[in-house]
Amino acid sequence: MNGVQFDDMHTIKDWDLLMTSKNIADPTVVTKYVQIEGRNGLLDLTGANDEVVYSNRVLTFNFDMFQDPDDWWNLKSKISSYLHGKRRKITLDVDSDFYYEGRCKISSFTNDTTVAHISITCDCEPYKMKKHETIIQKNVKPGDSFFLQNLSKTVMPIVESTGNIVFKFENAQFSISEHLESPDFMLKEGNNKIDIISGTGTLKFTYREGII
């Protein structure tokens, strides 16, 4: 199908809307330039902390209504009550492994003799997120190494352990006995290497990946 799921409501199954067009805009890069005296041009500090920052992105969906004209306004009211001003999780049928999240509004509603037209605009977070969390579980012992793969959004994983384990990530070591969430342990894009320093048991990493 070529529809959109807004939380629990689907544009085809629940509202019988025909999508005529959609626009999934890429988020704007948050740039930072500094003028330095005596230097030609501006110094580009965008992504100076090894990660580019983005502003929100806008999703726009245009639909036609082919119901009886007497039903147009009732249906429009139902859609507005559910969507307008509300924050929703948004899943496209054509990209159903990911979802966007943002605030929706009815940006226009018009009609001619035989068909009505409704446009829905959503102000969304920059990354689309995987529908299902990534879960990696490893039985580990000292000297083991493995990689955690991650898409482009930096993410803090939840780590659970069945033993007292120390592991190394980049230039830091982390001790865990049961549960760990740390802003110092953030997975970046690509392969993230984990080295087991001491301890045995099972490590479980849970995180949700995001991509532009």
Backbone hydrogen bonds, N-H to C=O, Kabsch-Sander energy under -0.5 kcal/mol:
donor,donor_aa,acceptor,acceptor_aa,energy
5,Q,91,T,-3.2
6,F,4,V,-0.6
6,F,9,M,-3.5
7,D,5,Q,-0.7
7,D,89,K,-2.9
9,M,6,F,-2.4
11,T,4,V,-2.3
14,D,10,H,-2.0
15,W,10,H,-1.1
16,D,12,I,-1.3
17,L,11,T,-3.1
18,L,64,D,-2.2
19,M,17,L,-0.6
20,T,62,N,-2.8
21,S,62,N,-1.3
23,N,60,T,-2.5
25,A,23,N,-0.9
25,A,58,V,-2.0
28,T,56,N,-0.8
30,V,53,V,-3.2
31,T,29,V,-0.9
34,V,43,L,-2.2
36,I,34,V,-0.6
36,I,41,G,-0.5
39,R,36,I,-2.2
43,L,34,V,-3.0
44,D,42,L,-0.6
45,L,32,K,-2.8
45,L,43,L,-0.8
46,T,32,K,-0.6
48,A,45,L,-1.7
50,D,47,G,-1.6
55,S,28,T,-2.8
57,R,124,C,-2.4
59,L,122,C,-2.5
60,T,23,N,-2.2
61,F,120,I,-2.8
62,N,21,S,-2.7
63,F,118,I,-2.8
64,D,18,L,-2.5
65,M,116,A,-2.9
71,D,68,D,-2.8
72,W,68,D,-0.6
72,W,69,P,-0.8
73,W,69,P,-0.5
75,L,71,D,-2.4
76,K,72,W,-2.7
77,S,73,W,-2.2
78,K,74,N,-1.9
79,I,75,L,-2.5
80,S,76,K,-2.7
81,S,77,S,-2.5
82,Y,78,K,-1.6
83,L,79,I,-2.5
84,H,80,S,-1.6
85,G,104,C,-3.0
86,K,83,L,-2.7
88,R,86,K,-0.6
88,R,102,G,-2.9
90,I,88,R,-0.5
90,I,100,Y,-3.3
91,T,5,Q,-2.5
91,T,89,K,-0.5
93,D,3,G,-2.3
95,D,92,L,-1.6
96,S,93,D,-0.7
98,F,95,D,-1.6
99,Y,129,M,-2.5
100,Y,90,I,-3.1
102,G,88,R,-2.1
103,R,123,D,-2.0
104,C,86,K,-2.9
105,K,121,T,-2.0
107,S,105,K,-0.9
107,S,119,S,-1.6
108,S,119,S,-1.2
110,T,117,H,-2.5
112,D,115,V,-2.6
116,A,65,M,-1.8
117,H,110,T,-3.8
118,I,63,F,-2.2
119,S,108,S,-2.4
120,I,61,F,-2.8
121,T,105,K,-2.5
122,C,59,L,-3.0
123,D,103,R,-2.8
124,C,57,R,-3.1
124,C,122,C,-0.9
125,E,101,E,-2.5
128,K,211,I,-2.6
129,M,99,Y,-3.0
130,K,209,E,-3.0
131,K,97,D,-3.4
134,T,207,Y,-3.6
135,I,133,E,-0.5
136,I,205,F,-2.6
138,K,203,L,-2.9
140,V,138,K,-0.6
140,V,201,G,-3.1
143,G,196,I,-2.4
144,D,141,K,-2.0
146,F,194,I,-2.0
148,L,192,N,-2.5
149,Q,147,F,-0.6
150,N,190,G,-1.8
153,K,210,G,-2.3
155,V,187,L,-1.9
158,I,206,T,-2.8
159,V,157,P,-0.5
159,V,180,L,-2.5
160,E,204,K,-2.4
161,S,178,E,-2.0
162,T,202,T,-1.5
165,I,163,G,-0.9
165,I,176,I,-3.0
166,V,198,S,-2.3
167,F,174,F,-2.4
168,K,195,D,-3.4
169,F,172,A,-2.8
170,E,193,K,-0.5
172,A,169,F,-2.1
174,F,167,F,-2.9
176,I,165,I,-2.7
180,L,159,V,-2.3
185,F,182,S,-1.8
186,M,184,D,-0.7
187,L,155,V,-3.0
190,G,150,N,-2.9
192,N,148,L,-1.7
193,K,191,N,-0.6
194,I,146,F,-3.2
195,D,168,K,-2.2
196,I,144,D,-3.0
197,I,166,V,-2.7
197,I,195,D,-0.6
198,S,166,V,-1.6
201,G,140,V,-1.6
203,L,138,K,-3.1
204,K,160,E,-2.7
205,F,136,I,-3.3
206,T,158,I,-2.4
207,Y,134,T,-2.3
209,E,207,Y,-0.5
211,I,128,K,-2.5
